[in-house]
Amino acid sequence: MQIDWANFEIGTLASLALMTGGAVKGTTGLGLPLVSVPLLAYLVGLTQATELMVVPIIASNLAQSFQGGNFVGIARRFWPLLLPLVLSIIASAYVLVHLPERVLDLMLGISLVVLSPLLHFGNRLHVADHQERWLSPLIGLVSGALGGFSTIFGPPVMLYMRALRLGKTEFVAALSLIYLVGSVGIFIGIYGVGPGRLGSLWLSAAACIPVFLGLWIGLRLHHRLSEHRFGQVLLGILVVIGLSYVVRSL
């Protein structure tokens, strides 16, 4: 990772991008890579942005990994999703090295434009019990393919968990476990077959500082803002960012 942190402007903007993603996650419970990666990619490119996000993603998910309880039961139910998720993340991280930046920009832009509205209006979706058997592996594959080159694997999983109509406790436990396993998969993918170098882990670890500052701010804002209104604003921002990446890739 070759980020010119001696450049005060780049360092400041990158820290603000990380803090913004942390604030969104603190306010809504998700959105760290969904917000921070596109913003960082404008500064340092998508490849370096994903490398920078590895440690903050693991740290933030680890902090929530055992919320909700019933860890063993959740793992037993969702292993058909978890295994394809990790394998797909590792495989798709390979594209960071072998695809041109313009193609990666196009893939990221389309993903944001498509997934952001689905995530916002996904409460209307419903998955029956008999559909879970084949949908879990499919969601794992799709989420992993997206997460391997962008670290953004959460939106498809979130949509799926909502569509399963899980109880609040089971919902929190399932998302926490899936996010933790997915974040470990991202680490393996980026530093195993992807572009990551272990020597640059310190920079990714340092990125936790603005992320957790943003988390603290987001948690304080959580009870003061209308989540519905916040979601509408976030949806608009993400769609605009996605369209800008599509245009930039052309």
Summary of the structure (lengths in Angstrom):
residues: 250
radius of gyration: 17.0
end to end distance: 25.7
largest distance: 55.5
contacts: 892
relative contact order: 0.21
helix: 82%
strand: 0%
